[in-house]
Amino acid sequence: MADDRPVPLDEYPIHQVPLSMKHVATGDRNAYDRCIFHVFDHEGRFLLILGLGVYPNTGVIDAYATLRIGDTLHAVRASDALGDDRMQLAVGPLSVTVDRPLQRIRLRCAAEGPDSLSYDIEWNADFPAVWEPHHVQRRGDRLTLEGRRFVQAGRPSGVIRVGGEEIQVTPGEWTATRDRSWGVRPIPGEEGGRGAEEHRTEGFHWLWVPVAFDDRFLMVIVQEDADGHRTLNEALLVREGHHDVQLGWPHADIGYRSGTRHPEHVVIHLTDPARKPLELGVRVLASSPLAVGAGYPPAGDWQHGTWQGRGWTDRQVYDLSDPAAHPLAAYGVTDHAARFTLDGRIGYGIFEHGSFGRHDPSGFTGFDSVAP
């Protein structure tokens, strides 16, 4: 028999529907609520990606962290049964502690031996959090994704330890961005049925680009179908004490490494309210494929929201020097720490990129198509 007693969050006046905070308003198994952080230095030596998510209708909480140094990727993953106290954002050695909502967050990973990956980082907001566009996707008539997200950039400080090395995370020399999202998003293990059979994806093109400058924050989002039809669009400039400014309909010129879809040089074309053209230049510093270690599709060893049993923890070290060793990475999103230029300013952020299948504007004709 289910335990329907109140949970700690029920003490607070935050309910949106006449249910306990233990339950979500939808019975969709794919309901989720999670976060992702990117922590990276300005020289491209280190890229730490971490996150935590809960999946109320499958009863799972899980978290992950990956650190890229050179061609080595260190990964920690943990999963467990979701408990009643949703204020405890911790699973296995990984935790996210909200010290001051929207202002200060503590990120920690406990060590498991002297050479294992661990960290203790304080994240402090530099800019207000801003909403991303409401994200909706359907396959046929089935709603497969509906997400609400906000994004924010801040200053990280603390320490990362791995392989006997202690890496100091210093404000001014490191940047950190984060994304919070919740709603419905596919979890592996569901039969796709007629929708998956009759509405196969021909192509998908995605850019998610949060950038922090000294006095402003920029968010660019592009999602396009195989023919280039834009299904999600954002170009928003945020400054403290000023109105947010929309910068038009972004277009990206991406130069890919020959034989791949790996971006090597990028210019994103924007437009200010006076119709003045602006160019956002992107120089990739370090790259981390989310399908390796971080649990994003189409990862072959572990994916978010999947039941691994109680108290599951896993640590892996991957060699990224040989792309053939990780063939699925080419069909997943890759996060690139990058240096950006805009109207004479220099900033740092993430150039998240995924391009799969046909994309007519890029000249890709199918899933096996790559740059010449």
Secondary structure, 3 states (H helix, E strand, C coil): CCCCCCCHHHHCCCCCCCCCCCCCCCCCCCEEEEEEEEEEECCCCEEEEEEEEEECCCCEEEEEEEEEECCEEEEEEEEEECCCCCCCCEECCEEEEEEECCCEEEEEECCCCCCCCEEEEEEEECCCCEECCCEEEEECCEEEEEEEEEEEEEEEEEEEEECCEEEEECECCEEEEEEEEEEECCCCCCCCHHHHHHCCCCEEEEEEEEEECCCCEEEEEEEEECCCCEEEEEEEEECCCCCCEECCCCEEEEEECCCCCCEEEEEEEEECCCCCEEEEEEEEEEEEECCCCCCCCCCCCCCCCCCCCCCEEEEEEEECCCHHHCHHHHHCCEEEEEEEEECCEEEEEEEEEEEEECEHHHCECCCCCCCC
